[in-house]
Amino acid sequence: MRCDLWPIEKVTRRAALALVAASSLAACAPGRSARPVRLIIGTAAGGGNDGFSRLLAQHLQRLTGLTVQAENEGRAGGRLAASRLLSGPADGSMIAFLPTPLIYENLLAPANEALNLTQFRWLGGIGADRRVLVVNRQSGVTAFDQLLTRTRPLIVAASSTSSSSYVEPRIVSLLTGARLKPVPGYNGGARNLAVLSGEADGVIGDLASLDPILQTPGAKVLLRLNDMTEPASATAPGLAGLARGPDAEALLSLIAATAALGRMFALPPGTPAGILAAWRSRLDQAVADPEFRTAATARGFALEHIPGAEVEATLRRLFAPSSPVGPALRRAMAALGA
């Protein structure tokens, strides 16, 4: 591993302890090898986020000399991955990809059950989502306005009832009056398969992940949930222009913030500052690396990079006691009988 990745700090007692804790991971002495780093992936194997996390692990290994072992923990929508990270060693030997739907889940959870996402040490977010509503030809819907008047609801494939694929259709329904009916139980790639087979009419997700649907005749983007410039969505209306009601501003800001965070990577709570700085440097190095960028772009992965400090600030804002987004989201779900 490259020893120059560790930051130069004033040698205070706290910094010294941090560097001592990091020494077992750095393993810079000749003849020694760093012990493996475990990357906990908070989604099931085979999906786009799993593919991205494993690609990142591969290039982190190449760039740093560390052995990075990827492990999937996709149960409970990433909550179990977060629990493992919560109790993981704070010595830099465990990192995790935590999916952004955890934000929705924890804003909706009772106070005594919510997981405090602000306690993790965030490395950064990579790849903002382009959130869109996509429908198949079988739906018979060619424009979003049709959903405002037709009597039959649009069946939208979703995973769990706290996932973005379930929560966001309900937000769209509340803010626009459109009749969307999210049906949970479709995990990972099963959402796309449900739409491709006609079992569901459509799905809300990241534009890149919905490309298999958009490649089929008659499929199209009906609505953009956040700002984007991609040609595939250029003719679709934006949710911001259609949203109405007292909670519109709060809910639109929630969707935008969650989408902007993209794929979030974190260390356990209590990780010393020196180790946190080193891991942030590694993530920065990987995102800037031409070989990683070429490989990621070839697979359709977006690569916008949000620094760890900005991820932390966004999460603190969303979960602040004075924030309007939590109450607005709970009112939205209650109004639609969630």
Buried (B, 14 or more C-beta within 10 A) or exposed (E): BEEEBBBEBEEEEEBEEBBEBBEBBBBBEEEEEBEBBBBBBBBBEEBBBBBBBBBBBBBBBBBBBBBBEBEBBBEBBBBBBBBBBBEBBBBBBBBBBBBBBBBBBBBBBEEEEBBEBBEBBBBBBBBBBBBBBBBBBBBEBEEBBBBEEEEEBBBBBBBBBBBBBBBBBBBBBBBBEBBBBBBBEBBBBBBBBBBBEEBBBBBBBBBBBBBEBBEEEEBBBBBBBBBBEEEBBEEBBBBBEBBEBEBBBBBBBBBBBBBBBBBBBBBBBEBBEBBBBBBBBBBBBBBEBEEBBEBBEEEBBBBEBBBBEBBBBBBEBBBEEEBBBBEBBBBBBEEBEB
